[in-house]
Amino acid sequence: MRLKIIYMLRYSKKSQEKVHDAMHEMKEGKLRSGKGGKKVTNPKQAIAIGLSEARKSGAKAPPKKGSAGKIFSS
């Protein structure tokens, strides 16, 4: 129960719907990625695409992980 509450606080309803739609498209074989338009078969990639679409639409979602959060020392 507690885990579900934390999940709900981190992602808005709109972002959850975007991820759900991306997963549904992947299962139907309709989800494509990038300019090349290759078919997505990995569920993790489908989730990443859904979260990316949610961020673009302004929904509440955590920032993208990667080099954006790292601090470089001189």
N, C-alpha and C positions, 0 to 999 in steps of 0.2 A: 504494500500500500504506500509506504513512504517513498519508494523508488518512483512510483507513478506520479506522486505530487511533485517531486523534483523535476521529472521530465516535463510536466505540464508548465512549470515555472520557466523553464529554459526555452521552450518553443511555443509560439502562439498557435492558435487554432488554424489560422491561415497557412502557416508554414507546415503544420502537420498534414493539412489537406494537399499541399503541393507535393510533399514526399509520397503520400498515399497515391496520388495520381501518377507520379513518375514510376512507382513500383508496379502499378496496374498496367501502364503502357509497356514496361519492360517484360512483364509476364505475357502480354499479348504479342510481343515482338515488334512493337511500333516505336519504341524509344530509340532515338538516334543521338549521337554525340558529335560535337565539333562541326567544323566546316566540311569534313570528309563524309559525314553522315553515316559512320559505321554503326551497326546495331549494337546496343548495350546488352550484355548478358550477365554482368556482374551486379548483384544486388547492392553492394557498397557504392558502386559507381552511380546507380540509379538514385540512391539516397543523396549522394553529393550533388547530382543534377537538380533534384527536388529542392534541396536547401539553397542552392545557388539561385534558382528561380524565385524562391521565397525572399531572399535578400534583395534581389532586383526589384521585386514588387513592394518592398518596404515592410515586410512582415518581420516580427520579432524572431531572430535566430542568432545564435552565437556567431562571433566573427570566424572567418575561415582560418583553419589552422595552417601553419607553415611559416615562411620567412617573415611574415608581417609582424609577428610577436617577438621575434628574436632581437636581442640587443648585441650589436657588434662592438667589440673593443678595439681601440686603435693601438 
